[in-house]
Amino acid sequence: MTSPTPYHGFSCSSARFAAEATAGLLRASRSDGGCCSHCARGFIATIESRGLKPAAQVRGGRRGFTLIEIVLVVGMLAMLAAITMPDLYRRIQKERLPTSAENMRSLLTMVRSHAQFDGRRYRIRFPHEEGEDEEEALYDDRQPIIEREDDPFLAPGEFIVVRAAWAFGARFSGGVWCAEVRLGRPTVEMIEERRSRIEDAITEAFQDFEPERPPLIIETDGTSEWATFVLTDAPRDTDLEDISDESQEFNRIEIVADGETGIAWLQRPFYEEELDMFEEENWPIVLRQDHLDPRVLTEDDVLEFFEPSAGDLGFAQP
């Protein structure tokens, strides 16, 4: 008896179908006396009765996606986007202000390093909002300008814009700007005044900045005055008094820089009750570490910020 014709070239969807096709081939072979052609026809008939086709036919006419399947997938993707996009947008908007504050802190550290390395005085300032100077035309008035005193002997006090690659680029994200710069060590009196009053002599000496945002000069040894940069995402036409209001209508972050040590930290503005506590206890309002927690500080919280020595804290001695 001639052996059954092997079924090479055919594709079965499962082992079960393959076994049934093989059984059909054997049955056809026995009934027809082992004729190869009859065996082959019986084998093909068994496969096609199960909805199967030879592999060559399957490969030649591979089935694609139907219109309904494509519409369903697109619809599901659109639903996922509609659910996740608002939350993603809120998260991005929420991170604009902290990210800008971190960039400003990094910029302060970088400028101090270059002042020490170059042996030249540097200056960080914000240009006039209506500035039309050609040099300032390269900058958005939200972004700080880095300048250097190139010749302290022949041109003292004359600062030139630094054109190095590290001095360029946007430090503040869209919608974030510096509303105020307060020079000097932070005190309760300074915080309560909310706006630094620049003397007329200083204003006349420097015509390239606004009184609310005086420049910070870094000496050749990396030291400078204490400075507090108030960043906000409030609209640009918002009055400074409204930004400083205790209603917390607008988000604000302060970058406080210790001009002597170069340490800079981020903090939220103090609440009125917190300022009263600092003043009552005669505590300095210098935290020296990041603090963005919105909850109201307690005495125990404040003590954790400081060193354990009462004399170093400036506490009132009995």
C-alpha positions as CSV (number, residue, x, y, z in Angstrom):
1,M,0.0,0.0,0.0
2,T,1.3,3.4,-0.9
3,S,2.0,5.6,2.1
4,P,-0.3,8.6,2.6
5,T,0.7,11.7,0.9
6,P,2.3,14.1,3.5
7,Y,0.5,17.4,4.0
8,H,3.4,19.8,3.6
9,G,2.3,23.2,2.4
10,F,-1.0,23.3,4.3
11,S,-1.7,25.5,7.3
12,C,-3.8,24.3,10.3
13,S,-5.1,26.7,12.9
14,S,-4.5,24.2,15.7
15,A,-3.2,20.8,16.5
16,R,-6.7,19.5,16.8
17,F,-7.5,20.4,13.3
18,A,-4.3,18.9,12.0
19,A,-5.1,15.6,13.7
20,E,-8.6,15.6,12.2
21,A,-7.2,16.3,8.8
22,T,-4.7,13.5,9.1
23,A,-7.4,11.1,10.2
24,G,-9.5,12.1,7.1
25,L,-6.5,11.4,4.9
26,L,-6.1,7.9,6.3
27,R,-9.8,7.1,5.9
28,A,-9.7,8.2,2.3
29,S,-6.6,6.1,1.7
30,R,-8.2,2.9,3.0
31,S,-11.5,3.3,1.2
32,D,-9.9,4.1,-2.2
33,G,-7.2,1.4,-2.1
34,G,-4.3,3.7,-1.4
35,C,-4.6,5.9,-4.5
36,C,-2.5,8.9,-3.9
37,S,-4.8,11.3,-5.9
38,H,-7.9,10.2,-3.9
39,C,-5.9,10.5,-0.7
40,A,-4.9,14.0,-1.6
41,R,-8.4,15.0,-2.5
42,G,-9.8,13.6,0.7
43,F,-7.1,15.4,2.7
44,I,-7.9,18.7,1.1
45,A,-11.7,18.2,1.4
46,T,-11.3,17.5,5.2
47,I,-9.2,20.6,5.7
48,E,-11.6,22.9,3.7
49,S,-14.6,21.4,5.6
50,R,-13.0,22.8,8.8
51,G,-12.6,26.3,7.2
52,L,-8.8,25.9,6.6
53,K,-6.8,26.8,3.5
54,P,-3.4,25.8,2.2
55,A,-0.6,27.9,3.6
56,A,0.3,29.4,0.3
57,Q,-3.2,30.7,-0.1
58,V,-3.2,32.1,3.5
59,R,0.1,33.9,3.0
60,G,-1.0,35.3,-0.3
61,G,-4.3,36.8,1.0
62,R,-3.5,37.8,4.6
63,R,-6.4,39.4,6.4
64,G,-6.1,43.0,7.6
65,F,-7.9,45.2,10.1
66,T,-11.5,46.0,9.4
67,L,-12.9,49.6,9.5
68,I,-14.9,48.8,12.7
69,E,-11.7,47.6,14.4
70,I,-9.8,50.7,13.5
71,V,-12.7,53.0,14.6
72,L,-12.9,51.2,17.9
73,V,-9.1,51.5,18.6
74,V,-9.1,55.2,17.6
75,G,-12.1,55.8,19.8
76,M,-10.5,54.1,22.8
77,L,-7.3,56.2,22.3
78,A,-9.3,59.4,22.1
79,M,-11.1,58.5,25.4
80,L,-7.8,57.8,27.2
81,A,-6.4,61.1,25.9
82,A,-9.5,63.0,27.0
83,I,-9.2,61.5,30.5
84,T,-5.4,61.9,31.0
85,M,-4.6,65.2,29.2
86,P,-6.3,67.6,31.6
87,D,-4.5,66.1,34.5
88,L,-1.2,66.1,32.6
89,Y,-1.7,69.8,31.7
90,R,-2.4,70.6,35.4
91,R,0.7,68.8,36.5
92,I,2.9,70.7,33.9
93,Q,1.4,74.0,35.0
94,K,2.0,73.2,38.6
95,E,5.7,72.4,38.0
96,R,6.5,75.6,36.1
97,L,7.1,77.7,39.2
98,P,9.2,75.2,41.2
99,T,11.3,74.4,38.1
100,S,11.9,78.1,37.4
101,A,13.0,78.6,41.0
102,E,15.4,75.7,40.8
103,N,16.9,77.2,37.6
104,M,17.4,80.5,39.3
105,R,19.2,78.9,42.2
106,S,21.5,77.1,39.7
107,L,22.1,80.3,37.9
108,L,23.2,82.0,41.2
109,T,25.7,79.2,41.9
110,M,27.1,79.3,38.3
111,V,27.6,83.1,38.4
112,R,29.4,82.9,41.7
113,S,31.7,80.2,40.4
114,H,32.6,82.3,37.3
115,A,33.2,85.4,39.4
116,Q,35.7,83.5,41.5
117,F,37.3,81.8,38.5
118,D,37.6,85.0,36.3
119,G,38.5,87.3,39.1
120,R,35.8,89.8,37.8
121,R,32.6,91.2,39.3
122,Y,29.4,89.9,37.8
123,R,25.9,91.3,37.9
124,I,22.5,89.7,37.6
125,R,19.7,92.0,36.6
126,F,16.3,92.1,35.0
127,P,15.8,94.5,32.1
128,H,13.2,97.2,31.9
129,E,9.8,95.8,30.8
130,E,9.7,98.5,28.1
131,G,13.4,98.4,27.3
132,E,14.4,99.2,23.8
133,D,18.1,98.8,24.1
134,E,19.7,96.8,21.4
135,E,21.5,94.5,23.9
136,E,18.2,93.9,25.7
137,A,16.4,93.1,22.5
138,L,18.0,89.7,22.7
139,Y,16.3,88.9,26.0
140,D,12.8,88.4,27.2
141,D,12.2,90.9,30.1
142,R,11.2,87.9,32.2
143,Q,14.7,86.4,32.0
144,P,17.7,87.5,34.0
145,I,20.7,89.1,32.2
146,I,24.2,88.1,33.2
147,E,26.8,90.9,33.0
148,R,30.5,91.2,33.8
149,E,32.8,94.1,34.8
150,D,35.5,93.6,32.2
151,D,37.8,96.5,33.1
152,P,37.5,97.5,36.8
153,F,40.4,100.0,36.5
154,L,39.6,102.0,33.3
155,A,35.8,101.4,33.4
156,P,34.7,100.7,36.9
157,G,31.0,100.0,37.4
158,E,30.6,99.3,33.6
159,F,29.1,95.9,33.1
160,I,29.0,94.2,29.7
161,V,26.5,91.4,28.8
162,V,28.2,88.0,28.9
163,R,27.7,86.2,25.6
164,A,29.1,82.8,26.7
165,A,26.8,79.8,26.1
166,W,26.2,79.2,29.8
167,A,24.7,82.7,30.2
168,F,22.1,82.3,27.5
169,G,18.8,80.5,27.6
170,A,15.4,80.7,29.3
171,R,15.6,80.1,33.1
172,F,11.9,80.8,33.7
173,S,9.1,78.7,32.2
174,G,6.3,80.4,30.2
175,G,4.1,82.6,32.5
176,V,6.7,82.7,35.3
177,W,8.5,86.0,36.1
178,C,10.4,87.7,38.8
179,A,8.1,90.2,40.5
180,E,10.5,91.6,43.1
181,V,14.1,91.5,44.2
182,R,14.8,92.4,47.9
183,L,18.4,93.1,48.7
184,G,19.6,92.6,52.3
185,R,19.3,89.9,55.0
186,P,15.6,89.0,55.4
187,T,13.9,90.5,58.5
188,V,10.4,90.6,59.7
189,E,10.4,94.4,59.0
190,M,11.4,93.8,55.4
191,I,8.8,91.1,54.9
192,E,6.0,93.3,56.3
193,E,7.0,96.2,54.1
194,R,6.6,93.9,51.1
195,R,8.5,96.3,48.8
196,S,12.0,97.5,49.0
197,R,12.4,101.3,48.7
198,I,15.4,102.1,46.5
199,E,17.2,105.3,47.4
200,D,17.1,108.1,44.7
201,A,20.9,108.0,44.4
202,I,20.9,104.4,43.5
203,T,18.1,104.8,41.0
204,E,19.9,107.7,39.3
205,A,23.2,105.7,39.2
206,F,21.5,102.7,37.5
207,Q,19.0,103.5,34.8
208,D,18.9,99.9,33.4
209,F,16.7,98.3,36.0
210,E,13.3,98.9,37.7
211,P,13.2,99.9,41.3
212,E,11.3,96.7,42.2
213,R,14.1,94.5,40.8
214,P,17.5,96.0,41.6
215,P,20.6,94.1,40.3
216,L,22.6,91.7,42.4
217,I,26.4,92.2,42.1
218,I,28.7,89.3,42.9
219,E,32.2,90.2,43.9
220,T,35.4,88.5,42.7
221,D,35.5,86.3,45.8
222,G,31.9,85.0,45.1
223,T,30.3,87.0,47.9
224,S,27.4,89.4,47.5
225,E,24.5,91.0,49.4
226,W,21.8,88.8,50.7
227,A,19.0,88.7,48.0
228,T,15.5,87.4,47.8
229,F,14.0,86.8,44.4
230,V,10.2,86.6,44.4
231,L,8.9,84.4,41.5
232,T,5.3,84.2,40.6
233,D,3.0,82.9,37.8
234,A,0.5,85.8,38.2
235,P,-0.4,87.8,35.0
236,R,2.2,90.4,34.1
237,D,-0.1,93.3,34.6
238,T,-0.8,92.3,38.2
239,D,0.2,94.9,40.8
240,L,3.0,94.0,43.1
241,E,0.8,94.7,46.2
242,D,-1.7,92.2,44.9
243,I,1.0,89.6,44.4
244,S,2.2,90.2,48.0
245,D,-1.4,90.0,49.4
246,E,-1.9,87.3,52.1
247,S,-4.9,86.0,50.2
248,Q,-2.6,83.6,48.4
249,E,-4.5,84.2,45.2
250,F,-1.3,83.8,43.2
251,N,1.4,81.2,43.5
252,R,4.8,82.5,44.7
253,I,8.2,81.1,45.5
254,E,11.1,83.0,47.0
255,I,14.7,82.2,46.3
256,V,16.7,83.4,49.3
257,A,20.5,83.7,48.7
258,D,23.0,84.1,51.6
259,G,25.5,86.4,50.0
260,E,28.3,85.4,52.4
261,T,28.2,81.6,52.0
262,G,26.5,81.3,48.7
263,I,23.8,79.0,50.1
264,A,20.4,79.5,48.4
265,W,17.1,77.9,49.3
266,L,13.5,77.9,48.1
267,Q,10.6,78.8,50.4
268,R,7.0,79.9,50.2
269,P,6.1,83.3,51.6
270,F,5.5,83.4,55.4
271,Y,2.0,83.7,56.7
272,E,1.1,86.6,59.0
273,E,0.8,84.3,62.0
274,E,4.2,82.9,61.3
275,L,5.8,86.3,61.1
276,D,4.1,87.2,64.4
277,M,5.6,84.1,66.0
278,F,9.1,84.9,64.7
279,E,8.9,88.4,66.0
280,E,7.5,87.4,69.4
281,E,10.2,84.8,69.9
282,N,12.9,87.0,68.5
283,W,13.9,84.3,66.0
284,P,15.6,85.0,62.7
285,I,13.5,84.3,59.7
286,V,16.4,82.5,57.9
287,L,15.6,78.8,57.3
288,R,18.6,77.9,55.2
289,Q,16.8,74.9,53.7
290,D,13.9,74.4,51.2
291,H,10.5,74.9,52.6
292,L,7.4,74.7,50.3
293,D,5.0,73.0,52.7
294,P,1.7,75.0,52.7
295,R,0.8,74.1,56.3
296,V,1.3,76.7,59.0
297,L,4.6,76.4,60.8
298,T,4.6,75.7,64.6
299,E,7.3,76.4,67.1
300,D,8.4,72.8,67.0
301,D,8.7,73.0,63.2
302,V,10.8,76.1,63.4
303,L,13.1,74.6,66.0
304,E,13.8,71.7,63.6
305,F,15.1,74.2,61.0
306,F,17.8,75.7,63.3
307,E,20.9,74.4,65.1
308,P,20.4,73.3,68.7
309,S,22.5,76.1,70.1
310,A,20.3,79.0,71.3
311,G,23.2,81.5,70.9
312,D,23.7,80.6,67.2
313,L,19.9,81.0,66.6
314,G,19.8,84.5,67.9
315,F,17.2,83.6,70.6
316,A,16.6,86.0,73.3
317,Q,18.8,85.0,76.2
318,P,17.3,84.9,79.7
